[in-house]
Amino acid sequence: MDTNKKLFSEFAPVTKQQWIEKVNADLKGEDFNKKLVWNNLSGLDFQPFYTNEDAITQLKNTGENSQALVNYRTVAVCCAESGNESAKKAVEEGLNGIIFQLIDKVAVSELLNGIDLNTVTVSFEVYNNAIDFTKDLVAFAKGKNLKGYIDTKIISSYVTTASFDESKVDVAAELVKLTADFPNFKAITVSGTEYLDSGANQVQEIAYTLNSLVFLVEKLKEKGVEAQSIFNNLNVQLAIGLEYFVEIGKFRAFNNLLAEVAAKYGVTDFSNTITAKTSIWSKSVTDAETNLLRCTTEAMSAILGNVDGVLIDAYDKEFKSSSDFSSRIAGNITTILREESYFGKVSNPVDGSYYIEEVSSKIAEKALELFKAIQSEGGFYTAFENETIQQQIAEIRLTKLKFLSQRRSAMVGINKYPNLMETVEPSILSKADAANPKVLTPRRASLEIEAMRRVTEELVAATNVRPIVQLASYGNLTMRKARAAFAYDFIGVSGFDVHQEESFESAVVAATQSAKSNSHVVVICSSDQDYDETAMDFIKAFRAINTDKVLLLAGAPKNMDELTEAGLDGVVNMRSDVLVTLSAIQKKVQKTLNS
């Protein structure tokens, strides 16, 4: 036996074209590109598979997988004593990074008392008196390895208020001088989280963040700050979205383009940091525990994308003050990924992956194109003042919301797989008020669906009745069960009390029994053939007994006009829009309950 013989060497190699031919045969005439090629909202196309025949561009300067990953927790500081207690508790729970949110001036010595600055990274969001605070900080940290960053919200405040505070540039210039003896503490923070959280795609988040950085660099250079000092003092905060592999590519692409931008200023060697924060856009207030899963995959993609620190929001932060439990769980996510899954302990594990390299290079290419377009039109400030950036983000946001409403994008507990055992207080659900188009407003993607759910919860509170939905099935066993399951999932998003499928021996029996039941909505569930033969009989028998109930059909019948004229109120199927369909049902049920 030849032990040196390569495994499977007796098989001839298979070319990519042969694979494609096999796939096309299995598709039985369906279009390969429409069926299998993924079209991302960043305007990128991703193939379903790659072989060694594909020429993949491997990006340079994509960052290094952090061996000292910072696991952050945010601590809101009302006074030095309580802030210090919360910070020490976080350290005891295994976190090695604290972000202090400071509204008023506090004593640094009291705030950081008992915290080892050599092992714990401390960062600060300072809204007032940043210079005085930093003077106290550097005096307190003298002789220690101060690590972290300070964020004066210089860009964040501008994009969310449309008012740029020029004095913050002077503050930033002074902070660079004050922290000169602490190379691991970054005095300038540029945030890109507001873009993604307002509905932008990954390409836009990268491009606009770099545009804002160039704007700030030019401002600081006017104040006498050298480009080398700016990039050495730079911390960038980016949000993490739900598209796992694309987010990995996003962070790698950002590192690559940041190096290119720095090179244009003659800076080739610098030591910035990137902090990744779980997004607001992807979170929900219904079935909120699902946020834990979203946070986990988001953290994974950020770490594999070579960030330096991760901030995971508590799963219940969107609708109440985070509890000790939810904060602890949030911190544990990164700890488990780092200590038990070895994330952050393996050097650049995604490098060389065909798919990741393809995603990274395509995002970098598109982002650079958009970045240059904004710069050519006057740069970041001009583009924001004339609302170019806001309009471009709004276009992507509306597309995302349309996909969500049409269930082409699935979000568990929001537009698919609702938790029907859950009761939700109306007060925590959004009213979906119109936002100011002149600014960026970080928001959840689910606001419009939440507003629809709020209507149900307010109706329940006012009438003490939760509308009941009956799934009346008959005929073909396979199809009736499939359509009942679809209707159960679809209508459950509304917050109605959707009962399990009830099967009947015939259409007329199903119609008679469901018309007499205590339900407020009845959904006919059967096969297309059964609908052709007996749907009209069902509707006529049903309406002869009850004219008030909402009557729906699960499917897409050919004779829709005739069925509607006979008394059918609507259909639910794969093409139904969640908001349009369920809002119409709500209005009819409201009318019945209020009459």
TORROMAR-409387 format. One line per 4 residues: number of its first residue (from 1); their letters; for each residue y, z, x of C-alpha. Coordinates in steps of 0.2 Angstrom, whole numbers, plus 2048, in hexadecimal, padded with zeros to 3 digits. Each point is the difference from the previous one (the first is absolute). Layout:
REM residues N
NUM	A	Y/Z/X; ...
***
This chain:
REM residues 595
1	MDTN	800/800/800; 811/7FB/807; 80B/810/7FE; 80F/7F7/807
5	KKLF	800/7F3/7F2; 80F/801/7F4; 7FE/806/7EF; 7FE/7F2/7F3
9	SEFA	802/7F3/80E; 7F3/7F5/7F7; 80C/7FD/7F2; 80D/7F3/802
13	PVTK	812/806/7FF; 809/7FD/7EF; 811/7F8/800; 80F/805/7F5
17	QQWI	7FF/7F0/7F7; 7ED/803/7FB; 805/811/7F9; 80E/7F8/7F6
21	EKVN	7F4/7F3/7F9; 7F4/80E/7FB; 80E/80A/7F8; 806/7F0/7F6
25	ADLK	7EE/7FD/7FA; 7FF/812/7FA; 811/7FE/7F8; 7F9/7F2/7F5
29	GEDF	810/7F6/800; 80D/80E/7FF; 80E/7FE/80C; 7FD/809/811
33	NKKL	812/804/803; 804/807/7EE; 7F0/80A/800; 7FE/807/811
37	VWNN	811/7FF/80A; 80B/80F/7FD; 812/7FC/7FD; 80A/80F/805
41	LSGL	811/804/7F8; 808/7FE/812; 7FC/7EE/7FE; 7F1/801/80B
45	DFQP	7EF/7F8/7FE; 7F0/809/806; 7EF/7F7/802; 7F1/808/7FA
49	FYTN	7F7/7FF/811; 803/7FC/812; 7F5/7FA/80E; 802/7FD/812
53	EDAI	806/7EF/7FD; 810/807/7F9; 80E/800/80C; 808/812/7FE
57	TQLK	811/804/808; 7FF/812/807; 811/808/7FF; 806/80A/80F
61	NTGE	809/810/7FF; 7F8/806/7F0; 801/812/805; 7F3/80D/807
65	NSQA	7F5/80A/7F5; 808/812/801; 7F5/80C/809; 80C/80E/7FA
69	LVNY	803/7FB/7EE; 80C/80B/7F7; 7FB/806/7EF; 810/804/7F7
73	RTVA	805/80B/7F2; 811/800/7F8; 808/811/7FE; 80F/802/7F4
77	VCCA	80C/80D/808; 80B/80A/7F5; 801/80E/80D; 7FA/803/811
81	ESGN	7F4/80D/7FC; 7F6/7F7/7F2; 801/7F0/80A; 7F8/809/80F
85	ESAK	7F2/808/7F5; 7FC/7EF/7F9; 7FF/7F8/811; 7F5/80D/808
89	KAVE	7F5/7FF/7F1; 7FE/7EE/803; 7FC/802/812; 7F3/80D/7FB
93	EGLN	7F8/7F3/7F4; 7FE/7F4/80F; 80F/7F5/7FF; 809/7FC/810
97	GIIF	810/7F9/7FA; 80E/807/7F4; 80E/7F6/7F8; 80E/80C/7FB
101	QLID	80B/7FA/7F2; 811/808/803; 80E/800/7F4; 80A/80E/806
105	KVAV	802/807/811; 7F3/80D/806; 7FD/80A/810; 7F5/7F6/80B
109	SELL	7F9/80F/809; 7FA/807/7EF; 7FA/7F0/7F9; 7F5/7FD/810
113	NGID	7FB/812/803; 7EE/801/805; 7FD/7ED/801; 7FA/7FA/811
117	LNTV	80A/7F0/803; 7F4/7FB/80E; 7F2/7FD/7F4; 809/7FE/7EF
121	TVSF	80B/7F0/7FC; 810/805/7F7; 80A/7F3/7F7; 810/802/7F5
125	EVYN	808/7F7/7F1; 812/806/802; 80C/7FC/7F2; 80F/80A/807
129	NAID	806/807/810; 7F4/7F6/80B; 809/802/810; 802/813/7FF
133	FTKD	7EE/802/7FB; 7FA/7F5/80F; 80B/80A/80C; 7F7/810/7FA
137	LVAF	7EF/7F7/801; 801/7FA/812; 807/811/805; 7F1/808/7F8
141	AKGK	7F4/7F3/807; 806/801/812; 7F1/800/80C; 7F4/7FB/7F2
145	NLKG	7F8/7EF/7FC; 809/7FD/7F0; 7F8/7F2/7F6; 804/7F8/7F0
149	YIDT	810/7F7/7F9; 810/803/7F6; 804/7F5/7F1; 812/800/7F9
153	KIIS	7FB/7F3/7F3; 80C/7F3/807; 7F7/7F1/7F9; 7F7/809/7F2
157	SYVT	810/806/7F8; 808/7EF/801; 7F2/7F6/7F8; 7FE/80D/7F2
161	TASF	813/802/7FD; 808/7F0/806; 80D/80A/809; 7FF/800/813
165	DESK	806/810/809; 808/7FA/810; 802/812/806; 7ED/801/802
169	VDVA	800/7F3/80E; 80C/80C/80A; 7F3/80E/7FC; 7F2/7F5/806
173	AELV	809/7FC/810; 803/813/803; 7EE/805/7FC; 7FA/7F3/80D
177	KLTA	80A/80A/80D; 7FB/811/7FA; 7EE/7FD/801; 800/7F6/811
181	DFPN	7F6/80E/808; 7F2/7FE/7F3; 7F8/7EF/802; 7F3/804/7F3
185	FKAI	80D/804/7F2; 807/7F1/7F8; 812/801/7FA; 801/7F0/7F6
189	TVSG	7F5/7FD/7F0; 7FF/7EF/7F7; 7F7/801/7F0; 7F7/7F1/7F7
193	TEYL	7F7/80A/7F3; 80D/7FC/7F3; 7FC/7EE/800; 7ED/802/7FD
197	DSGA	803/80E/7F3; 80C/7F4/7F7; 7F3/7F3/7FE; 802/7F6/810
201	NQVQ	7F1/7F8/809; 7FB/803/812; 809/7F1/807; 811/806/7F8
205	EIAY	7FD/812/806; 7FE/7FB/812; 80E/7F3/800; 80D/80B/7F7
209	TLNS	7FC/80F/80B; 803/7F5/80F; 810/7F9/7F9; 807/811/7FD
213	LVFL	7FB/805/811; 809/7F2/808; 80F/805/7F5; 7FF/812/806
217	VEKL	7FE/7FA/812; 810/7F6/800; 809/80F/7F8; 7FA/80C/80D
221	KEKG	804/7F4/80F; 812/7FF/7F9; 800/813/803; 7FA/7FE/812
225	VEAQ	7EE/804/7FD; 7F5/7F5/80B; 7F2/7F6/7F8; 7F3/809/80B
229	SIFN	805/811/7FA; 800/7FA/7EE; 7EE/7F9/801; 7FA/80F/80A
233	NLNV	807/80C/7F2; 7F9/7F5/7F2; 7F5/807/7F2; 7FB/7F4/7F2
237	QLAI	7F9/806/7F0; 7F6/7F3/7F5; 7F7/802/7F0; 7EE/7FD/7FE
241	GLEY	7FA/7F5/7F1; 7EF/7FE/7F8; 7FA/7EF/808; 7F5/808/80E
245	FVEI	7FE/7F2/80C; 811/7F9/7FD; 808/811/804; 7F7/801/810
249	GKFR	806/7EF/805; 812/805/7FA; 801/80E/80C; 7F9/7F6/80F
253	AFNN	80C/7F2/7FB; 80F/80B/800; 7FC/807/811; 7FF/7EE/807
257	LLAE	811/7FB/7F8; 808/810/805; 7FC/7FC/812; 807/7EE/7FE
261	VAAK	810/807/7F8; 802/80C/80F; 7FD/7F2/80C; 80F/7F7/7F9
265	YGVT	80A/80F/806; 7F8/800/811; 7F5/80F/7FC; 7EE/7FD/805
269	DFSN	7FA/812/802; 804/80D/7F3; 7F8/80F/7F8; 804/7FF/7ED
273	TITA	7F5/809/7F3; 7FA/7FA/7EF; 7FD/80C/7F1; 7F7/7FA/7F1
277	KTSI	802/807/7EF; 7F5/7FE/7F1; 809/7F5/7F3; 808/806/7F0
281	WSKS	7FD/7EE/7F8; 7ED/802/800; 7FF/812/7F8; 7FD/805/7EE
285	VTDA	803/80F/7F5; 7F1/7FB/7F5; 7EF/804/807; 80A/807/80F
289	ETNL	7F1/805/80A; 7FD/7EE/804; 810/801/80B; 7F4/80A/80C
293	LRCT	7F6/7F0/802; 80F/7F5/802; 808/80C/80D; 7EF/800/80A
297	TEAM	7FF/7ED/801; 813/7FF/804; 7FE/80C/80E; 7F1/7F7/807
301	SAIL	80A/7EF/801; 80F/808/808; 7F6/809/80D; 7F6/7F0/804
305	GNVD	811/7F7/801; 805/80B/80F; 80D/80C/7F8; 805/810/809
309	GVLI	801/80B/7F1; 7FB/801/7EE; 808/808/7F1; 7F5/802/7F1
313	DAYD	808/806/7F0; 7F7/80C/7F4; 7F7/7F7/7F2; 80A/808/7F3
317	KEFK	811/7FF/808; 806/7F2/7F4; 800/80B/7F1; 802/812/806
321	SSSD	803/80B/80F; 7F1/7FF/80B; 7F5/80F/800; 7F8/809/80F
325	FSSR	7F0/7F8/7FB; 806/7EE/7FF; 80A/802/810; 7F1/806/809
329	IAGN	7F5/7F2/7FA; 80D/7F3/806; 800/808/811; 7ED/800/801
333	ITTI	7FF/7ED/7FD; 807/7FC/811; 7F7/80F/808; 7EF/7F9/7FA
337	LREE	804/7EE/805; 805/806/811; 7F3/80D/804; 7F1/7FB/7F6
341	SYFG	802/7ED/7FF; 808/7FE/811; 80F/7F7/7FA; 80D/801/80E
345	KVSN	7F3/804/80D; 7F9/7EE/803; 80C/7F4/809; 806/7F2/7F5
349	PVDG	7EF/7FE/7F6; 807/7F1/7F6; 805/7F5/80F; 7F6/7F0/800
353	SYYI	7FB/800/7EE; 802/7EE/7FA; 806/806/7EF; 80C/80D/806
357	EEVS	807/7F5/80E; 803/7F2/7F3; 808/80C/7F4; 80B/807/80E
361	SKIA	806/7EF/807; 804/7F9/7EE; 80A/80F/7FB; 809/7FF/811
365	EKAL	804/7EE/7FE; 806/801/7EE; 80A/810/804; 809/7F8/80F
369	ELFK	804/7F1/7F5; 808/80B/7F3; 809/80B/80D; 808/7F1/808
373	AIQS	805/7F9/7EF; 809/811/7FC; 808/800/811; 806/7EE/7FF
377	EGGF	809/804/7EF; 80A/80E/808; 7F4/80E/803; 7FA/80F/7F7
381	YTAF	810/807/7FA; 806/7EF/7F9; 7EF/7FD/7F7; 801/811/7F8
385	ENET	812/7FF/7FB; 7FD/7EF/7F7; 7F0/806/7F9; 7F5/7F4/808
389	IQQQ	7F3/80D/806; 800/808/7EF; 7FD/7F0/7F7; 7F2/7FB/80B
393	IAEI	7F8/811/7FE; 802/7FF/7ED; 7F7/7EF/7FF; 7F1/808/809
397	RLTK	801/810/7F6; 800/7F6/7EF; 7F1/7F6/806; 7F7/810/805
401	LKFL	804/808/7EF; 7FA/7F0/7F7; 7EF/801/809; 7FF/812/7FB
405	SQRR	803/7FD/7EE; 7F4/7F1/800; 7F3/80B/809; 7FF/7F3/80E
409	SAMV	804/80F/80B; 7F5/80F/7FC; 807/812/802; 7F3/80D/7FB
413	GINK	806/80C/7F2; 80F/7F5/7FD; 7FB/7EF/7F9; 7ED/801/803
417	YPNL	7F3/80E/7FE; 80B/80C/7F7; 7FB/812/800; 7FE/802/7ED
421	METV	7FC/813/801; 812/803/807; 80F/806/7F7; 811/7FD/807
425	EPSI	810/808/7FC; 80D/7F3/7FA; 80D/808/80B; 7F8/7FA/810
429	LSKA	7FE/7EE/7FA; 80E/7F4/804; 80C/7F9/7F4; 801/7F0/80B
433	DAAN	813/800/7FF; 809/7F1/808; 804/803/813; 810/7FA/808
437	PKVL	7FD/7EF/808; 80D/803/80D; 7F5/80D/809; 7EE/803/804
441	TPRR	7F8/80D/7F5; 7EF/807/807; 7F4/801/7F1; 7EE/800/7FA
445	ASLE	7F9/7EF/7FB; 7F9/808/7F0; 811/804/7F8; 7FF/7F3/7F2
449	IEAM	7EE/805/7FC; 805/812/800; 80E/7FD/7F4; 7F3/7F8/7F4
453	RRVT	7F5/80F/802; 80F/80B/7FD; 802/7F8/7EF; 7EE/805/7FB
457	EELV	802/812/807; 811/802/7F6; 7F7/7F9/7F0; 7F2/80D/802
461	AATN	80D/80E/803; 80A/7FB/7F0; 7F1/7FD/7F5; 7F3/80B/807
465	VRPI	7F4/7F1/7FF; 7F9/7F6/80F; 7FC/7EE/7F9; 7EE/7FD/800
469	VQLA	7F8/7EF/805; 7EF/7FB/7F9; 7F6/7F3/809; 7F6/7F7/7F3
473	SYGN	7F2/7F5/807; 7F2/7F5/7F9; 7F6/7F1/805; 7FC/7FB/812
477	LTMR	7FB/810/809; 806/7FA/811; 811/7F9/7FB; 804/80E/7F3
481	KARA	7FE/80E/80D; 80A/7F6/80E; 80E/7FD/7F4; 800/812/7FA
485	AFAY	800/807/812; 80F/7F4/803; 80A/806/7F1; 7FC/812/804
489	DFIG	807/7FE/811; 80F/7F5/7FA; 806/80A/7F1; 7FD/811/809
493	VSGF	80F/7FD/80B; 80B/803/7F0; 7FA/812/7FF; 7F8/7FD/7EF
497	DVHQ	7EF/809/7FC; 7F4/7F2/803; 7EF/804/7F9; 7F0/7F9/807
501	EESF	7F9/7F0/7F9; 7F8/801/7EF; 7F3/7F3/7FC; 7FC/7F9/7EF
505	ESAV	7F3/7F4/7F9; 80C/7F3/7FA; 812/7FB/7FF; 803/805/7EE
509	VAAT	7F8/811/803; 80B/803/80F; 80F/7FA/7F7; 7FC/80C/7F1
513	QSAK	7FC/80F/80A; 80F/7FE/80C; 80C/7FD/7F2; 7FB/811/7F8
517	SNSH	800/80A/810; 80E/80B/806; 805/7F5/80E; 811/7F8/802
521	VVVI	7FB/7F1/80A; 7F0/7F6/7FF; 7FA/7F4/80D; 7F3/7F3/7FB
525	CSSD	7F3/7FE/80F; 7F3/7F2/800; 7FD/7EE/807; 809/7F0/7FF
529	QDYD	7F2/7F9/7F5; 800/80F/7F5; 813/7FE/7FE; 7FF/7EE/7FB
533	ETAM	7F3/804/7F3; 806/811/7F9; 811/806/807; 809/7F9/7F0
537	DFIK	7F3/80A/7F5; 804/810/80A; 813/7FE/7FE; 7FF/7FC/7ED
541	AFRA	7F4/80E/7FC; 80A/80C/80B; 811/7FB/7F8; 7F9/802/7EF
545	INTD	7FE/812/803; 80E/804/80C; 810/7F8/803; 809/80D/80B
549	KVLL	7F4/801/80F; 803/7F6/810; 7F2/7F3/801; 7FD/7F8/811
553	LAGA	7F2/7F5/807; 7F9/801/812; 7FF/7EE/806; 809/7F0/7FE
557	PKNM	7FB/7F8/7F0; 803/7ED/7FD; 807/802/7EF; 80D/80D/804
561	DELT	80D/7F9/7F3; 7F3/801/7F2; 7FB/812/805; 812/806/801
565	EAGL	804/7F9/7EF; 7F1/809/7F9; 806/811/807; 7FC/801/813
569	DGVV	80E/809/809; 7FB/7FA/812; 7F4/7FE/80E; 7FC/809/810
573	NMRS	7F8/7F5/80E; 802/7FC/812; 811/7F7/7FD; 808/80E/7F6
577	DVLV	80F/809/807; 7FE/812/800; 812/804/7FC; 803/7F3/7F3
581	TLSA	7EF/803/7F7; 800/813/800; 812/801/7FB; 7FD/7F5/7F1
585	IQKK	7F2/80B/7FB; 80A/810/802; 80E/7F9/7F5; 7F3/7FC/7F2
589	VQKT	7F8/811/801; 811/809/801; 805/7F7/7F0; 7F0/806/7F7
593	LNS	801/812/806; 812/802/7FC; 7FE/7F8/7EE
***
